[in-house]
Amino acid sequence: MSSDIYSAPKSELAAEQGGNPEMGSIAGALAGDYQVAIGDTLSEAWAKTKGNKGTVWLGVLLYFVASVAITIVAALVTGQSLTEPDTNVGVGSIVSDLIVMVAAAPLAAGMIMIGVKIARNEAVSGTEVFAHFDKILPLALGMILMYLLIGIGFILLVLPGIYLMVGYLMMMPLIVDKNMGPWQALETSRKAITKHWFPVFGFTIVMLLLYIAGLLALLIGLIWAIPALSIAYGILYRNMFGGHEATPDI
């Protein structure tokens, strides 16, 4: 058993990926052995939207419905108002928000994995949104740690918060796809992204601008923008960390 949580996966990884040059790996990502080609990534994502827009949008619809249901249940359990949310204060409001965050974490991970699986040409459906509730605890803990550390970073002159916000971009799929624990996923994402932090930062800015452009186009642009951006994120993850694998014993 290795004491280094970032030790490279052994031969199993190479076998599972079949030597596909488009696929990254945990070891390669941590060494910075990947490229962030924004134009090429968006071009590939656009091409992959053909035949996959319905899958992504079904995932979005299921995510939205489930999130609303979770919010209603959390409000009822904690005695919060659904019609006048501004009046919700105190411990009950905090508990309600915590329930929503914890229960919605696997839904968010499922939406991310739809884009990842399309990027890797794997079979996937919109119901992927509900496929990762077995990881609810590590996902929720990962989100709590991420928000806490980013918040502290913003308090410390803002820049550390921006650095961590970008650095933790791949936390969720690492927990689901690589079976990592919350802290290991956060640190693996941060260390890998740090190798090409500015290009990844540029990638997130371009993604945000394209989303805003879709909104400004009378929302119609989102029909194409959301699937393309979801898949683009999946392509970046694929190029960094590769295919599905179990993290080696640590």
N, C-alpha and C positions, 0 to 999 in steps of 0.2 A: 504494500500500500504506500503510495507516494505522498509526501508531505506537501508537494507543490500542486495546488489546485488548478494551475494553468498548464500542467504537463500535457504534452501532445498526445492525442489519441493514437493508438497503435495501429496495427495492420487492419483491424476491423473497419476503420474509417476508409481507408483506401479501397478496400474491397466493396464497401457499400456504395461508394461514389463511383466506382468503376473507372477511375482515372479521368473523369470528365473535366476538361480544362476550364469550363465555365463555373464549376463548383469550387467554392472555397473550403476552408477547414478551420477548426478552432485554432490549431497551431499556426496556420498560415495567417489568420486574421490577427492574432496576437503579435505576430512578427511584422505585420503591416504588408503582407504579401497579397494585396488586392488593389484594385483600381476603382475610383469613383468617377466614372465617365458619365456625366449628367446627360449629355445629348444622346449617347448610345443607349443609356438606361431608359430614357423616356421614349426613344424610338422603338425599342423592344417592347416596352410596356404597352405602347399604343397598338402595336401589331398583335399582341396577345389579348387585347380587349375583344377582338373578333371572336364571337362565340362564347365569351365569358362575362359579358356585361350583365346578363340575367342572373348568373351565379352570384356575382358581387352584390347586385341590388337586392336579391332575395336575402342575402346575409344582412344587408343594411336594414331591410324591413323587419326581419326577425329580431335583430339587435334592438331596434327602436321599440317594437311592441314589448319585448321582454324587459327593457329598461323602464318603460312606463309602468309595467306591472310591478316591478320591484320597488319603484318609487312609491306607488300607491300602498303596497303592503307595508313598507317601512313606515310610512306616515301613519297608517292605521294602528300599527303595533306600538308606536311611540306617542300616539295622540297628537300628531302634528296636523296643521290645516293644509289641505290641498288647494283650497280656493284663495287663501290669503297667506302665501308663503312668507311674506315679510313679517308676519307676526310670530313666526317660529323662532324661538330663542331658547337659550339654556341647554341643559343636559339632553333633553329630549331631541332637540334639533341636531345636536352633535351625534347622538346615537343613531338617529335616522340617516344622517349623511354617511356615517360609517357603514351601516348596513348596506346602503346603496353602493358604496364604493367596493365593498368586499364581494357582494353578489354580482356586480357588473364586471368585475375583473376578468372572469373566464369568458364572458361575452366579448369583451374587447380583444382578448387573446385569440378567440375564434375568428373574429373579423380579420385580424392580422394574418392568421394562418391561411385564410382563403387566398390572399394575395401571394403569400409565400408558396403555396402549393401550385397555384397557376404558374408562377415564375419557374417552378421546377418541373412543369408539365406533368404533375401528379393529378390523379382523379380527386375532385373535390366538389361539394355541393354547398348551398347556402346554409344548410343545417350544421355545417362546421362550427357555427356560432355556439352551438350547445355541446360541443364535443370535449370541452376541457374543464368541466367542473371537478374532475378528479384532482386538478391542480389549483383548486380555489385558495387553499391556505398559502402556498408559496407565492402565488400571483398577488394575493392581497397583501402579504407581508412585503413583497417586492415593491408594490405601489406605495405603501406607507413609508418605507425606507426612502424610496425615490423622492417623494414629495417632501419629506422631512429634510433630506440632504440638499435638495434644490432650494428649498426655502431658506435654509441656513446659508447657502451659497449666495442667494440674492441679498440677504442681510449683510454679508461680508463684501460690500462694494459692488454688487450686481454681477460682475464678470465671472466669479466662480460659479454662480448660479447658471449663467448662460452656458458655461463650459460643461457643467454636469447635465443640464437639460439635453444637450446634444449627445453627450457621452453615454447617457443611459438609454438611447434610442432603441437598442436591440434587446432590452431586458426581457420583455414578455416572450418573444419567440424563443429565446434561449432557455427559459424555464420550461416551455411546452415542448419544444422541438429537440432540445438537447438534455432534458431532464435535470437541469441545474437547480440548485437551491437559490433563494432570493439574493443573498449577498454575492455568491459566486457569479450569478447572471449579471448583476449590476457591475461588478468589477471586470468581468470578461468583456462586457459591452464597452465600458469606459476605456479599458486598456487598448482594445482593438481600435476603437474609433479615434483615440488620441493619436494613433499613427498617421491618420489622415483627417485630423479634426476639421481643418478649414474647408477641404472639399466636401465633407459630410455636412458641415454647416451650410455651405452653399447649396447643397442638394435640398436641405430642409427649407431654405428660403425660396428656392424655385418651386418646390412643392406647394408652399403656402401661397405664393403668387398665382400659381395655376388654379388653385382652389378658389381664391378670391375672384379671379377672372371668370370662373364658372358661375359664381354667385352673381356677378355683375351682368352676365349674359342672361338676365331674366330667369335665372336658375336652370335654364334649359341646358347650359353648358355642363352642368354637374352630371347630366346623364352619361357623358363621356369622361368627364374629369375624374369623378370618384373611382370608377373602375381602373382607369389608367394610373392614378396616383397610388391606389392600393397595390396594384401589380408592380409599380416602380419600386415601392418600398420592399416588396418581396424579392425583386431582382437584386437590390442592394444587399439584402440579408443573404440571399443565395450566393452572391459573389464573395461575400465576406466569410460566411460560416458553412456553406455547402448544404448537403443533404441531411436527412434525419439520421440521428445516431444517439446512442446512450452515452452520457458522459462517463469516462472511466472512473473506477473506484479511486477515492482520494483519501 
